[in-house]
Amino acid sequence: MTTPSFGIKAAPLTPEPDDYIENGIIYCGKCHSPKQLLLTTPPMSGTLVPIPCACLKEQRDREDAAKAARGHRETVARLKRQAFACAPMRTWTFEHDNGNCPQMYLAHYFVEHWPEMAEKNTGYLLWGGVGTGKSFFAGCIANALLEQEVPIRMTNFAEVINDLNATFEKNEYISHLCHYPLLILDDFGMERGTEYGLEQVYNVIDTRYRIQKPLIVTTNLSLHDLKHPRDSAHARIFDRLLAMCVPIMFTGSSMRKDAAKAKLADIADNAAFTQ
């Protein structure tokens, strides 16, 4: 099939068997949209140039969307490997929330208002008893933002201090740790309270404070402990935390103990059934 002349200059285009011509322009035999465009402005006026028909454009859009989706999944997977020291933390998501944490709406709020929280350097100080869901709460925020391709780091000071002991470039390490848009420090207060350890804790928190980047901290300490530190070393750390983070209290029974009881009951039921 060839394009009739009609005084029109046509760029090379090989029609498909089902294609047809109307007014000197090739149309797709499948979607019946043009595969050529007639230019009307000098110096190219009167020239036919190839264009994608509707079905070809739709196919390319699907391919582009699939490529973008693959790229997104790969990026999120890489960020999650960097974000968490333990792989199970990658499953701490809103989808796995069992509804037993009444504070979870504040985690949703943080994610939904992330640009505002980041701009205002607003973080959370999650305090309360052991096993009440503080770490899971923080992990849900981390995973939701990671899905938005926001780099996150969730760690604890015991790991930070071990890393600092293993490197000579302590300032560079702290700078790298603090470059993340959001830093989450889990189990604050559980690390060794040595003079060196407290100094490194302060350095990390103070760096976040000075560069105006938000911080989420989980701790088993009470708000009274945080507001009434036992010495000046703790006082300046707690002062920074309370200036940066909104305190959120977690109460209730230990989720880990409840889970252990449920497993024990399940075993007991199965054992009774098999007897």
Helices and strands as residue ranges (DSSP letters): E 9-10, E 20-22, E 25-27, E 36-38, E 47-50, H 54-83, G 87-91, G 94-96, H 104-112, H 114-119, E 123-128, H 134-147, E 152-156, H 157-165, H 170-177, E 182-188, H 195-211, E 215-219, H 223-227, H 232-244, E 245-250, H 255-274
